[in-house]
Amino acid sequence: MEKVISVLVTSEAADVIDSVERLLGDHGFKVVSASSGKEARGLLREESFDLVIVDETMRDTHPAELTRKAGRDERTGEIPILVIVERETSVEWKKAALEAGADDFVTKPLDAVELVARARLLARMKFLSDTVAMVTSPERVMKRELAMLRTPTRRLRRKVTVLFSDIRGFTRFSERTPATRVFDVLNMHLARQAEIVYRHKGIVDKYSGDEVMAFFQGPYMARRAVQCALDIVEGLQEREGEGREDSIRVGVGINTGMVVLGDIGSPRRMTYTAIGDNVNLAARLCGIANYFQILISQSTYAGVKSDPSLEFAKLPPARVKGKQSPVTVYEVKRKEGAKRGPHQR
């Protein structure tokens, strides 16, 4: 289910608040309003917001004072600020607002397409920033790259390692299990896998039914992806060995290569994701993996073959959809007796 974007709009003008509530509300936003800076600050202390929209005509509050300039609450320090300005607003005022902490501007009279697009984009930036904040390592996404994403048509070409993990036999499990129980089990296992991805400094791209897609960037990304897969598989094998009723089996596919990162979709629903042939190959490898099997491509093998904790079996070339020629595939396991590193515990 797509996350509902929560917005706080602050203005002394009732017609401005009504316009924002109507335009954003029609596109699924949750909009909360405040008619003064004092009321807005109180709401910020009590609720969580993805975006703050401030009318520049506010007499008692400068836009940045609501979040960054307050400097008293770490929860509000990274909330993006969209300022509603008049067409006549000077460049000097906008420059001062940007330096004080504003992120973007939208001009009166409010245009529905522009307002929704800018609001979604700033909320997406916060989501990415929050995700990156979980990853305390040199591999985190740079703020400069996040700023580049403010341009709706911007796309980033990056070399990443893509991981797909798919639950095997889940359809059969669903057929014989009450729907509420199916949801509970699925959510539990997806959450566990996501936590392992974050532990290995990866980013969960999406959930698609019973499948998880994640990608890894930066130094040792292939190693981190493979170690992540091993932790996922070994953890599930342990649960099955304990005879757990909620145990499941997965197959994993991993590939490394250039992809395009960016928003894709329609103005009503945009998703930040990685796309390209290298993403497809990871998905295809996942599709042919057996129970508890981790299959990696030649490019990923090149990045992990020197890891002394791993062992590999080169499999017969595999024919996968979208490739004219068979692709080289390796199965990877952890060597018997090899210890998990600090990020695998």
N, C-alpha and C positions, 0 to 999 in steps of 0.2 A: 504494500500500500504506500502511495506517495506521501511524503511528509507534508503536513499543512504548514505553510509559512506564516508565522505570527508577526504582525506588524503593529507598532505603536505610532500613531499619528498625532502630532501636537500642533494646534493652531487656535488662535483666538477667534477665527472666523468660522462660523457654523457651516457656511456654504462650502468652504474648503474641506472640512472634515466630512461632510456629507458626500462630496465628490469622490474623495479617496475611499471611503467606506463602500460606495456603490461600485466604483470602477474595479477595485481590488476584490471586493466581495464576490462580484460576478465571476471571478476567475479562481475562486476557491481559497483565497487568503483569509486568515483570521485577523480582523482589524479591531484594535482597541484604541479609543480616542482619549485625549486629554486637552483641556482648554487653557492650561497654564503650565509653566515650567515646574512649579511645585507639585502639581498633580502628576505630571509625567515622571518626575523623579521618584515619587511614591510608588507608582506602578512598576518602574524599573526595579525597585527593591523587592517587590512582591511577586512579579511574574518574569517568565523568560521570553525574550523576543529575538527574532532573527534579523529585524530591521527597524530602525527608527526613522520616521519621516517628519521633518520639522519645517514649518512655515517661516520664512525669513522675517516676516513682519512681527514675530513674537517680540513683545516689549520687555519681558522679564527674563528671557533666556536666550543666550547665543546657542546655536545648534550643538556645538561641541561640548557645552557645559553639561548636557544630559548624559554623556557617556565618558569619553576620554578625559576631558578636562576635570571631571569630578575626581577621578583618580582614587576613589575610596572603595570601589568594589570591583574585584577582578572579573566578576561575571559580566559586567557591562563594558569593560574596556575594549573589547573587540567587536562590538555590535556596529555594523556599518550605518552611516548616516546619509540619508538622501534629503536634500534641502529643496523646498519649493521656492522658486524665485520669480520675480517679475521680469518681463522682457527687458525692462530698462535697468536692471541691476548691473552695476558696474563691474568691470573685470577686476578692479582692485579689491572690491568686496569679496568676490568669488575667490580670489587668490588668498585673501586673509582667512576665509572660511576653510579652504583646503588645508592651509598651514595649521589651523586650529584643530582640525580633525574631521572635517566633512569629507565624504567620499565621492559624491556625485550630485548633480543638480537636475531638476525637471522644471520646465517653465510653465507659468500660467498663460492662458487657460489650459488646464490639464488635458492631455491627449491620452486616451485609454491605452493604445498600443505602446506608446513611449513609457508611460508610467508602469505598466505591467512588465515590460521588458527590463527596465532598469531595476525594478524591485526584485524580480527573479534573479537577475545577474548578481546583485549585491548579496542576496540571501545565499546564492550558490557560493560566492566567495567566502562567506562566513562558514558555510558547511565545510568547504575545503580547508579553511584555516583551522576549524575545530578538529577535523580529521588529522591534519598535520601535527596539531598540538599533542596528539597521542603518541607521536613518533619522535621521541627525544634522541635524535641521532643526526649525524652529518648528512644522511640521505633525505632529510625532510625537504619538501618542496620550498623553493625560495620565494620570498614575498614578491620579488620582481616578477616572477612567473605568474603569480596569482593576479598581480595588477594587470598584466598583459591580457588576462582572461576577461577583463572588464569590457573589451571590445567584442561585441556579440559574434563577429565573424572570425575571431582569432582562433587559430589552430596551432597546436604545438606538436612538432615531430620529436619523438623521444625513443631511445632504446630502452626497452623494459623487458622484464620477464613476466609472462602471463601464466597464471595457474587456474585451472578449472578442476573443481571437485564435484562429482555427481553421485548422489545416493543410488545404489543399486537395489532393485527389488522393491522400491517404495510404492509403486502402483499396487503390487500384490498386498503389501502391508496395509495400504489405504482401503482396499476392498474388504478386508476382514476386521477393520478397526473402526470404532465410532469416530465421527468427524472431529469432535472436540479433542479427542485423544491424539488424532493425527496432527492437528495443529500444534498441540503441546510438544509432541515429540519432535516435529519438524523445527519449531522455533528453538527448542533446546539445542539441537544439533547444529543448526545454522549459527546460533550464538556462540557455541563452543568453537566452531571452526573460525568464525570471525575474530574471536579473541586470540586464537593462535596466530592468525594472519597479522594482527596488530603487534603481537609479541615479537614477531620476526620483522617488524618495520615495513610491513606491506600495507596496501590499501584495498579494502573490499570495494570492488567496482559495482557489483550488483548481485542480487539473488534472483534466480529465475526458476520458480518452482522449488525443486529439491536440489538445485545446483548453485554453487558459489563460484563467482569469478573474481579474482584478485590480481593485482599487479604489483611488482616490486621495481624500485628504481635505485640508481646509485651503485656505489662499490659493493661487490660481492652479492649483487641482486640475485644471480642464479643460485648461489649457495643458500641464500636465505630462503628462497622459494622452495628449494628441494628439502631443506631442513624443516620448513613449515609443513610440507606435504608428509614428511616422515612422522612428525609429531601428530598430525591429524590421523593418519592411518594407524600408527602404533597405539594411540589412545583408544581408537575404536576397536582394535583387536583385543585390547585388555578388557574392555567392557563386554565384548562377546565371550571372552574366556571366563568371565565371571558369571555367565549365564543370564545377563540382564535382559529383561523382556523388551526394553527399549533400545537394544543394540541395533546398529545398522552397519552396512558395508558401503564403501565408496570406491570409485575408480578416479585416478587423478592424471591429468595431462598437463605438461609444462613445456613452454617454448619461449625462446628469447629472440628479440629482433625489434626493428623499427615499427612504431605504431603512430597513429595520430590521436592526440588527446584533445578533447573539446566537448562542447555542448552539442547534442543532437536531439532532434525532435521538432515539435511545433511550438508556437508561442504559448499554447495552453499547457504544454508539458515538455520541459527540457530536461535532459539527463546528461550529466558529465560522464564520459566514458572513453574507453580506448577502442579504436576500430582499426581494421587492416588485416591483411593476409596472415600476419604473424599471430593475431588473436584467433583467427579461424583455425590455424594449425593446432594451437593449444587445445581448442575445443574438440577437434577431430581426434587428437591423441586421447583425450579424456573419454571420448565415445567408444574407443576400442579397448580401453583398459579393463582388465578383469577385476574381480573383487580384491580389494586391498592392494591393487597394483598401481605403481607410479611409473608412467611412461614419460620420457623426456626426449626432446629433439637433439639433433647433432649440435646445434648452436648452444643449447643449454648444457649439453655434455661437455663442450669445450670450456665452459665456465666453472665446472665442478669436478672435472676428472682428477684434479690434483688434491682433492679433499681426502685425507687418509682415513676418514671415518666412513667412507662410502664404498660400495662395491657395485659393479655394473655388469649387466648382461646385454650384449648386442643382439637384438632380435632380427629376424628376417625383415627385409624392407617391407614397409606397409603401404598399401594403396589407400589413400584417404580422399574424400570428396574435395574437389577443387584443385587437386594436384595431378598433372598429367603423368608424372613419373613417381614411382614409389619413393617414400621418404625413409631416411635412416632413423631408427628408433632404438632407444636403450631403456631397459628396466633398471631402476635404481633402488637399492636397499641400504640400510645401515649395517655395517659390518658387525658381526657377532662380537659382543663384548665392548664395542665402541660406546663411549660415554656421550651423553647429550651435552652440548655446550651450554653456556649461561643463558642463551636465548631459547633453549629448547626444553628447559625444565618446566 
